[in-house]
Amino acid sequence: MIQICTVGGFSDIGRNMTAIKVNDTAVILDMGIHLSNYIKLADEDDIHKFPLQELIYQGAIPNDKVIEYWKDEVKAIIPTHAHLDHIGAIPFLAKNYDAEIICTPFTKAVLEAILTDEKIKLPNTIKSLSPNTKYKIDDNITIEFIAVTHSTPQSVFVILHTPEGQVMYTNDFKFDQYPVLGKKTDVKKLQALKDIKLLFCDSTRCLDLKKTPSEQIAKQMLTDILEGSHLENNAIIVTTFSSHIARLKTIVELAKKMNRKVIFLGRSLAKYVEAAELIKLVEFSKNIKQAKYPNEVQKALKLVEGNKEKYLLVVTGHQGEPKSVLSKIANDTYAFKFQPNDAVIFSSTVIPTPENKKNRELLEALLQKKNIRIFKDIHVSGHAGKEDIRDLILFTNPKNIIPSHCNKSLSDGLVTLAVEMGYIQGINLYQMGDGSMLELK
Ligand SMILES: [Zn+2]
């Protein structure tokens, strides 16, 4: 019998965590934070000062009390990739389990950078497992990682091989045929999985009636702007997701073509870029400078002031976060003055929470007052659209499906698709909420 507990990420997007138990072996898939709930608390105070219970109560981290009775049987914690909604709660919760953390080398490097940055020492060992390899925990569960394209490197589908069949967990993915970094997903590997008992299906973009475009499209959009707009004598500031190494690679390459030196400004950018360099995914160092802390940022911006045409700045703050480098530049906190027609490129979309929407509106209004050229939504998503999801189900032919990485309306959307493909709700298609349990015989 396979027992499932959907701990977090099934009633609301964020704080992903799922536990699977086969006989007396349990594993945890993902241990993430809910970004906006987390940032609200982190802005108030040092997040590590809050009692665990308060972080759970405020919805910042998953409520793992629901698997209290499985605690001694948890043998592994397996985050699928380096996004904070998948690894961000590890510093808070992993110590509750006598379990190894098993993840790809990039995810490991990012996790270790976070732990060092926050001065946290975990009792758990962190094992790196390369994409497209297997690792046997015991006779009940063998883990397999299948490399998949997403918006951060070395993302994987996790397959749990068990005596009861295979469990496949797909948070998060898209099927990019022309990735900018890494390889496309090996579909043959998916088709070779002949005994998928249960598929956890990333449903974040299941209402988008499309196949999500390739990262090459974002590259083309950025190329168009940087090569085609009349920006020769102006400051160019790009802001994007710090974890999006492929996007950063595009930006570094385009800047080189323009003979501009790149400076990465902000702590979270440094964390992800250093992790990617550490495991030799990219080699930015020759072409970039980095400034992590406010005094370093201040120094770097002084260097740029007066020589704006020689630099391209990559900064944190694409959601308009008030403490980010971009907001601080816009607020004249630093010795850097925008000139009319300088450019700010948002290589991102707004994650639609009321907080983010408000912050971005304020930031854009401020930039517009200074006559800054704004280029927004220069981005493609890392999540599968409805037609990618249909392909995933066709490739793997799972016996049972649970919509994941979703709220109720997205879960409903996935149900509509699965019913269309012959699944029956309550028989082999299960809508779960946070903290729900299911047994599959
Ligand atoms: Zn992700």
Residues whose N, C-alpha, C, O or C-beta is under 5 A from the ligand:
A	BS01	ZN	H83 D172
